[in-house]
């Protein structure tokens, strides 16, 4: 289990502990109020999914506590490709990846964080 990072980050090869599995990359996120789509730099560390204005930003716009997530699923309800949702008690995040493989990898690693 290498969290699907093998193709992107050679230094992460070898046995990775699934509990500390991390991932980062650009995803397009739907805004909560205005529903517009914006590219954000997402960083998953342990059970925190932070998103930033861009890769260079030091401070996250917000951080999602994945231990509170109810589900992570592919989402076809929006007329966009390679999308998935993270459902939390107070809101649902809609995110889109740049391609199918990237979307699959994000969903796989985020599903590991959902406490059933």
C-alpha positions as CSV (number, residue, x, y, z in Angstrom):
1,X,0.0,0.0,0.0
2,X,1.7,3.1,-1.2
3,X,-1.4,5.4,-1.4
4,X,-1.2,5.7,-5.1
5,X,1.8,8.1,-4.8
6,X,4.3,5.7,-6.5
7,X,4.0,7.4,-9.9
8,X,4.4,11.0,-8.7
9,X,6.9,10.8,-5.8
10,X,9.7,8.2,-6.1
11,X,11.0,9.0,-2.6
12,X,7.8,7.7,-1.1
13,X,8.4,4.1,-2.3
14,X,8.6,1.3,0.2
15,X,6.3,0.4,3.0
16,X,4.1,3.3,4.0
17,X,2.1,3.4,7.2
18,X,-1.5,3.8,6.0
19,X,-2.4,5.8,9.2
20,X,0.1,8.6,8.2
21,X,-0.6,8.4,4.5
22,X,-0.2,11.9,3.0
23,X,-0.9,13.4,-0.4
24,X,-0.8,16.8,-2.0
25,X,-1.8,18.4,-5.2
26,X,-4.2,20.8,-7.0
27,X,-7.9,20.1,-6.9
28,X,-10.8,22.3,-8.1
29,X,-13.1,23.1,-5.3
30,X,-16.7,24.4,-5.4
31,X,-17.2,27.5,-3.3
32,X,-19.7,27.1,-0.4
33,X,-21.6,30.3,-0.8
34,X,-21.1,31.4,-4.4
35,X,-20.7,27.9,-5.9
36,X,-17.9,29.0,-8.2
37,X,-15.0,26.7,-8.9
38,X,-11.5,27.5,-7.9
39,X,-8.2,25.6,-8.1
40,X,-6.7,25.1,-4.6
41,X,-3.6,23.4,-3.4
42,X,-4.7,20.5,-1.1
43,X,-2.4,18.9,1.5
44,X,-3.4,15.8,3.4
45,X,-1.4,15.1,6.5
46,X,-2.5,12.4,8.9
47,X,-6.2,13.2,9.3
48,X,-6.2,16.8,8.3
49,X,-7.0,18.0,4.8
50,X,-5.9,21.6,4.4
51,X,-6.4,23.7,1.3
52,X,-4.4,26.7,0.3
53,X,-4.8,29.5,-2.3
54,X,-1.8,28.0,-4.2
55,X,1.3,25.8,-3.7
56,X,3.3,28.7,-2.3
57,X,0.8,29.8,0.4
58,X,2.0,29.2,3.9
59,X,-1.3,29.5,5.6
60,X,-4.3,27.3,4.7
61,X,-7.6,28.9,3.8
62,X,-9.2,26.1,5.8
63,X,-8.5,22.6,7.2
64,X,-11.0,19.7,7.1
65,X,-10.8,17.2,10.0
66,X,-11.2,13.9,8.1
67,X,-12.1,12.0,11.3
68,X,-15.4,13.9,11.2
69,X,-16.1,12.9,7.6
70,X,-19.1,10.7,7.0
71,X,-18.2,9.6,3.5
72,X,-16.0,10.1,0.6
73,X,-17.5,9.1,-2.7
74,X,-17.3,9.8,-6.5
75,X,-19.8,12.3,-7.5
76,X,-21.6,12.6,-10.8
77,X,-24.3,15.0,-9.7
78,X,-22.2,18.0,-10.9
79,X,-21.8,18.4,-14.6
80,X,-18.0,18.0,-14.3
81,X,-15.6,15.0,-14.7
82,X,-13.4,13.4,-12.1
83,X,-15.3,14.8,-9.2
84,X,-15.8,13.5,-5.7
85,X,-17.4,14.7,-2.5
86,X,-16.4,14.7,1.2
87,X,-19.5,14.7,3.3
88,X,-19.2,16.2,6.8
89,X,-22.0,16.8,9.4
90,X,-22.1,20.6,8.6
91,X,-21.3,20.6,4.9
92,X,-20.3,18.7,1.8
93,X,-17.2,19.5,-0.1
94,X,-17.2,19.0,-3.9
95,X,-13.8,18.6,-5.5
96,X,-12.6,17.7,-9.0
97,X,-9.2,16.3,-10.0
98,X,-7.5,16.9,-13.3
99,X,-7.8,13.3,-14.5
100,X,-9.4,10.0,-13.6
101,X,-6.3,8.4,-12.0
102,X,-5.7,11.4,-9.8
103,X,-9.4,11.4,-8.7
104,X,-9.2,7.7,-7.9
105,X,-6.0,8.2,-5.9
106,X,-7.5,11.0,-3.8
107,X,-10.7,9.0,-3.1
108,X,-8.7,5.9,-2.2
109,X,-6.5,7.8,0.3
110,X,-9.3,9.9,1.8
111,X,-11.5,6.8,2.2
112,X,-8.8,5.4,4.5
113,X,-9.4,8.4,6.8
114,X,-13.2,8.0,7.2
115,X,-13.9,6.4,10.6
116,X,-16.7,3.9,10.0
